[in-house]
Amino acid sequence: MSEVSRLERLLPWACLAAAGVLFASELMIMFEFIPPGAEALSEQLARERHGNAMFVIAGFAILATLVAVFAGSKPAAIGVATMGAIALLVFLLTDLPDAGQIGTLEDGRQSFIDAEAVPQAGFWLEMLGALSLALSGTALASMGSEQLAALRPGSREATTEASEKQA
């Protein structure tokens, strides 16, 4: 079996955590629309912007991470990296260009009001989750099948390493 360092053992956990952050970002407010010198008039949820796409991306990344580790599957590890790249592209192409933009809103109190799209927690979590998933997924995909199999809990290498520490 191939050698796997302690740091590499954390890689699947990093992928799972990044996918979790991406999933959580879809539940949050992406933008608040604020007119100059006033309070927020409305807000937009991340799932309204993406049609729940980040839920699907995060779910697939979690599933692919588990398959990559438990089956030692390099194609599944490549799938994790691909989901990270797709999430990052969605963020860079759809959300980032709208941050800070000023546009016209229809308001019930007045006809039309200019308001700025101010990024909120969902925006920042999506950025963090997408970037983290892309990086950790790419690192996972760079491992060979034997290395991925060695990450499995209870693998022979993990058992040997633990017994060496006790001795």
Phi and psi in degrees as a GROMACS rama.xvg file:
@    title "Ramachandran Plot"
@    xaxis  label "Phi"
@    yaxis  label "Psi"
@TYPE xy
-80.8417  148.668  SER-2
-71.9479  137.547  GLU-3
-130.204  126.474  VAL-4
-77.5491  167.492  SER-5
-61.6042  -38.6367  ARG-6
-65.3793  -39.3898  LEU-7
-65.0892  -27.6568  GLU-8
-65.6459  -23.479  ARG-9
-83.5131  -12.4185  LEU-10
-58.0522  -47.8473  LEU-11
-61.0749  -35.9232  PRO-12
-65.77  -36.7967  TRP-13
-64.8009  -40.175  ALA-14
-63.9305  -44.2781  CYS-15
-65.4825  -40.8042  LEU-16
-65.5566  -42.4394  ALA-17
-62.4689  -41.9255  ALA-18
-65.4128  -36.6842  ALA-19
-64.0756  -41.6612  GLY-20
-64.504  -42.32  VAL-21
-61.7663  -42.7874  LEU-22
-61.7004  -46.8499  PHE-23
-63.5844  -34.7139  ALA-24
-62.8754  -29.1223  SER-25
-71.5957  -16.3235  GLU-26
-91.3238  -2.88376  LEU-27
-108.798  172.957  MET-28
-77.6692  128.629  ILE-29
-87.3528  -51.3799  MET-30
-135.942  145.998  PHE-31
-109.968  139.51  GLU-32
-101.047  112.728  PHE-33
-121.559  120.633  ILE-34
-71.8361  157.148  PRO-35
-57.2279  125.861  PRO-36
71.1861  20.6409  GLY-37
-134.376  -179.368  ALA-38
-86.603  165.094  GLU-39
-60.1462  132.906  ALA-40
-89.8078  -37.4282  LEU-41
-155.159  174.568  SER-42
-140.308  161.73  GLU-43
-129.934  126.006  GLN-44
-78.7392  152.357  LEU-45
-61.7151  -41.1881  ALA-46
-65.9992  -23.8569  ARG-47
-70.8147  -32.0727  GLU-48
-77.4733  -37.0153  ARG-49
-107.101  -5.14875  HIS-50
62.1012  36.6684  GLY-51
66.5395  19.0874  ASN-52
-62.0723  -35.7964  ALA-53
-68.0959  -28.0428  MET-54
-61.3849  -45.3288  PHE-55
-66.149  -45.0095  VAL-56
-61.1476  -47.7827  ILE-57
-63.9711  -42.7334  ALA-58
-62.3348  -43.3984  GLY-59
-66.0241  -39.3352  PHE-60
-63.3335  -39.4193  ALA-61
-64.8078  -47.7085  ILE-62
-61.3176  -44.8201  LEU-63
-65.9309  -35.8171  ALA-64
-63.4856  -45.144  THR-65
-63.4062  -42.3108  LEU-66
-65.1235  -42.3171  VAL-67
-59.3136  -41.4439  ALA-68
-79.5978  -49.7318  VAL-69
-75.535  -26.137  PHE-70
-106.295  -4.42503  ALA-71
62.7894  37.2852  GLY-72
-93.9932  112.537  SER-73
-66.0303  -40.4172  LYS-74
-59.306  -35.8959  PRO-75
-66.7997  -38.952  ALA-76
-63.9239  -38.4184  ALA-77
-65.0286  -34.5706  ILE-78
-62.1979  -37.8272  GLY-79
-62.9375  -46.7721  VAL-80
-62.1913  -39.5935  ALA-81
-64.2867  -42.1119  THR-82
-63.8883  -37.7287  MET-83
-63.9729  -42.005  GLY-84
-65.3898  -40.0091  ALA-85
-65.6162  -44.1333  ILE-86
-60.8203  -41.9212  ALA-87
-65.2453  -40.0603  LEU-88
-64.3738  -41.7775  LEU-89
-59.5235  -45.4539  VAL-90
-62.3882  -49.1804  PHE-91
-68.1759  -33.8684  LEU-92
-92.9516  -27.9239  LEU-93
-109.904  -35.8967  THR-94
-97.4033  -46.5455  ASP-95
-58.7896  -42.4372  LEU-96
-63.3422  -25.3458  PRO-97
-85.0161  -16.315  ASP-98
-63.9744  127.002  ALA-99
79.9902  -0.658524  GLY-100
-73.3285  147.697  GLN-101
-109.49  127.992  ILE-102
-142.773  -179.334  GLY-103
-99.7335  130.905  THR-104
-111.423  146.71  LEU-105
-92.8685  127.143  GLU-106
-122.261  141.369  ASP-107
-64.5498  -27.2426  GLY-108
-80.4294  -30.2364  ARG-109
-137.894  167.955  GLN-110
-67.9202  -66.5995  SER-111
-135.878  142.163  PHE-112
-133.641  138.206  ILE-113
-79.8505  133.831  ASP-114
-142.901  151.047  ALA-115
-97.628  138.192  GLU-116
-82.9279  103.627  ALA-117
-98.2265  120.124  VAL-118
-59.6527  140.85  PRO-119
-118.951  -170.354  GLN-120
-56.374  -39.3784  ALA-121
-60.5159  -37.2189  GLY-122
-62.5495  -49.0493  PHE-123
-70.5622  -37.8231  TRP-124
-67.1495  -37.9648  LEU-125
-62.9622  -42.0164  GLU-126
-60.8111  -47.9552  MET-127
-62.8887  -46.3944  LEU-128
-65.2396  -43.9079  GLY-129
-65.9215  -45.185  ALA-130
-65.4686  -43.7252  LEU-131
-64.2617  -41.8597  SER-132
-67.1288  -38.9232  LEU-133
-63.7373  -44.3684  ALA-134
-71.4119  -48.8697  LEU-135
-69.533  -35.2752  SER-136
-65.2073  -39.5895  GLY-137
-65.3589  -41.1346  THR-138
-63.9754  -40.453  ALA-139
-64.6181  -40.5515  LEU-140
-67.7953  -21.4386  ALA-141
-78.5094  -8.90212  SER-142
-84.0973  151.249  MET-143
-81.954  169.483  GLY-144
-59.6556  -40.1513  SER-145
-66.0988  -40.3246  GLU-146
-65.0113  -41.005  GLN-147
-62.8846  -43.2926  LEU-148
-64.0017  -32.2805  ALA-149
-70.0829  -17.1377  ALA-150
-78.1244  -16.0654  LEU-151
-60.9979  132.267  ARG-152
-59.7006  135.568  PRO-153
83.018  5.79096  GLY-154
-66.2402  160.825  SER-155
-58.3895  -40.4767  ARG-156
-66.0805  -41.1319  GLU-157
-64.3765  -40.0297  ALA-158
-66.36  -43.1311  THR-159
-62.2472  -44.4514  THR-160
-61.976  -41.7454  GLU-161
-68.0191  -38.8128  ALA-162
-69.9916  -31.0388  SER-163
-68.1537  -34.7635  GLU-164
-68.7426  -35.0866  LYS-165
-71.8099  -28.0886  GLN-166
